[in-house]
């Protein structure tokens, strides 16, 4: 348990979080006890299963599953990572998948079926090409961070130690979804050839960058020191308002209940189509507890 006014925190270093880590953005009444977890997704299971941290970055699919299964976390309206996703679906340059329309019946590798990048790729395949998630076979390596969730029947868990790229090279899979570890060599090529153009058109239509990670707080921390949680959110928001982002490029960060309502509702519908949630969540269920805390109301 952290001391009063101290939050044990996991946030990946980025232009948004670096000022908090360096102390350039700070509050006299709050201390961040930053824990270095790399890659950051290794913090997600400890957070939703054991409240191992007071404040932690959390993938949006894991976050929504945590709410649906009653795990001890509260979601703050703070997006700390987002990106366009269509280019994350790759295949072999030689003898690979020729186009997205060829994917039904094919095997696609992904680190976990619940991985947020995979959710976004499947959502785009559905929206752009009318491809149902269950029409493809998904080969995974990791289980869900929320242990109550069970993968659907069209998902298989690999029993060997081959990497996603090894599986793709050897023809075990026909395509693969990768994120920050996306390869840049000529051996692989995107399945969606015009991914950038489609991403731009999607942004123009929907008005947000596909969300990867939000910030979550443990219920224990919210009950012990709600003022510290409010202060942490305020510091993140302060860092955001001081950022100098590249002109003309969409922001990978977003804050506020009104700003996130539409994007989160989109993700909920995508998760339902992909059998990622046991039921439809209401937006008040997702953000209601945080709204009370940030407004200083009884939880």
Protein Blocks (a to p, Z undefined) as FASTA:
>chain_A
ZZehiacddddddfklmmmmnomaccfkbccdddddddfklmmmmmmmnopafbdcddfk
lmmmmmmnopabddddddfbdcdfklmpccdfbhpafbfklmgopacddfblklmklmmm
mmmmmmmnopafklpccddfbdcfblmbccdfkbccdfbfbdfklmmmnomambdcdfkl
ocfbfkbccfblmlmmmmmmmmmmnopacdfbdcdddfklmmmmmmlmmmmmmmmmmmmm
mpccdehiacfbdedjklmmmmmmmmmmmmmmnopafbdcdfklmmmmmmmmmnopaZZ
